[in-house]
Amino acid sequence: MVHKLPLSDQALFAARQLILDYATAALSMDSTTAATFEGFDDGQMGSFKVFPSFKHCGLERLEGEWGYTDLDGAGVLITVFSRDGRRISSFDFWRYDFGALLAFPEPSDLILSPFLAERES
C-alpha cells in the first residue's frame, strides 16, 4: 500500500530505501545502502538522487521504468537511472498531470513499464 504524503524524514528515508532495494534487485544491479537521499526540485513529484552513487562522473542512463497509480487516480511513471551501469543513481518520478505526488509507493504498487517488459522478452 502506498504511503500518504507528507512523511516524516525517517519514514521517507525508509520508503526510498525500500524502492531502491526493490529496483536494485529487479535490475540485477549492485546493492547500495544509501548514505543519504536528496530530492529534486520537481514540483513535489517525488524524484530523488541516491548518494553516494550519484557522485560518480558521467551521464546518467536509463536502467528501468515502473508505474503506479497515485491516490487520486493519476498515473505516475518512475524512471530509474545509473551513472556507472552498476548502481542506481536517481529515481525520476513524473505524474502524468504534472501535479504534486500524493503518496509514495511500495514495491507491491509498482508495475513494470510495458516498454521495458517488451524489451526484456
Beta strands, then each sheet from edge to edge (+ up, - down):
strand 1: 3-4
strand 2: 36-39
strand 3: 48-51
strand 4: 61-69
strand 5: 75-82
strand 6: 88-95
strand 7: 103-104
strand 8: 111-112
sheet 1: 1+ 7-
sheet 2: 2+ 3- 6+ 5- 4+ 8-
end
